[in-house]
Amino acid sequence: MRAHTFDGIREYDRRLPNWWLYTLYATVLFWVGYWSYFEWFHEGLTGPQRVERAMERIEAEKLAQSAATRIDDGSLWQMSRNPVVVASGRATFNSICAACHKQNLRGVDDGGIGADLRRQVWIHGGRPTDIYHTVTNGVLVKGMPTWGPVLGQRKIVEVVAYVLSYHQEGEPMTVQPPAAPR
């Protein structure tokens, strides 16, 4: 017992239990790591950034649901500005389309066999709905398979949004007639 008393209460002079001390030390270590991660290294997302990402996901889901009912140039352009839709489209493009069009979308200009999707010269029409129909129905004469039954509407819309993310709405577009077969 300690010699100290206060209001008739005497204190024990005992060491704290080990489980309590270990909990305290672990909490201090966690705090140092947490603070370093967010404040020193700036790795974690801040509150406003998390809200912004959540809003982007919600907007992407709304756009995907609206694309299930109607596909028009305006909605495809809008999807091309949503980072969640574009990221999903990039993943699909890199796994399926990059074999012919290359990951940088340069296609023939970069040694691939598919068309260059970053230029403003299009063979089968450069409007977003034209691109959608080209991907869906394919161009068998040129060797592009029909992707509609394989990918489904949502994945095709995401791929088109990814391709459109390299372009600006209203930019000049030229439709090149297809070359005559030899």
Stockholm file with secondary structure:
# STOCKHOLM 1.0

chainA/1-182         MRAHTFDGIREYDRRLPNWWLYTLYATVLFWVGYWSYFEWFHEGLTGPQRVERAMERIEAEKLAQSAATRIDDGSLWQMSRNPVVVASGRATFNSICAACHKQNLRGVDDGGIGADLRRQVWIHGGRPTDIYHTVTNGVLVKGMPTWGPVLGQRKIVEVVAYVLSYHQEGEPMTVQPPAAPR
#=GR chainA/1-182 SS CCSCEETTEECCCCCCCHHHHHHHHHHHHHHHHHHIIIIISCCSCCHHHHHHHHHHHHHHHHHHHHHHHCCCHHHHHHHHTCHHHHHHHHHHIIIIIHHHHCTTSCGGGGTCSSCCSSSSEESSCCSHHHHHHHHHHCBGGGTBCCCHHHHCHHHHHHHHHHHHTTSCTTCCCEECCCCCCC
#=GC SS_cons         CCSCEETTEECCCCCCCHHHHHHHHHHHHHHHHHHIIIIISCCSCCHHHHHHHHHHHHHHHHHHHHHHHCCCHHHHHHHHTCHHHHHHHHHHIIIIIHHHHCTTSCGGGGTCSSCCSSSSEESSCCSHHHHHHHHHHCBGGGTBCCCHHHHCHHHHHHHHHHHHTTSCTTCCCEECCCCCCC
//
